[in-house]
């Protein structure tokens, strides 16, 4: 059984570190724009949802599956998704 359910990964990136390539990966996979990504209420972190294979641009960041990311989003202050 794969850690990344249905080939989806959730990655938390420091908002200041976001690159155009990261945004393009999310656009390509989920038709999301930078302004529709989920952010922490203090806007210091942004949540990306991407499909596998995961671009090397996300190397060095921790990847979460849905089961692991859900409690993190529930326990901290994140904007609600539309």
Secondary structure, DSSP 8 states (H G I E B T S, - for coil): --SSGGGEEEEEEEGGG--HHHHHHHHHHH---GGGSEEBTTSSEEEEEEESS--GGGTTS-EE-HHHHHHHHHHS-B----
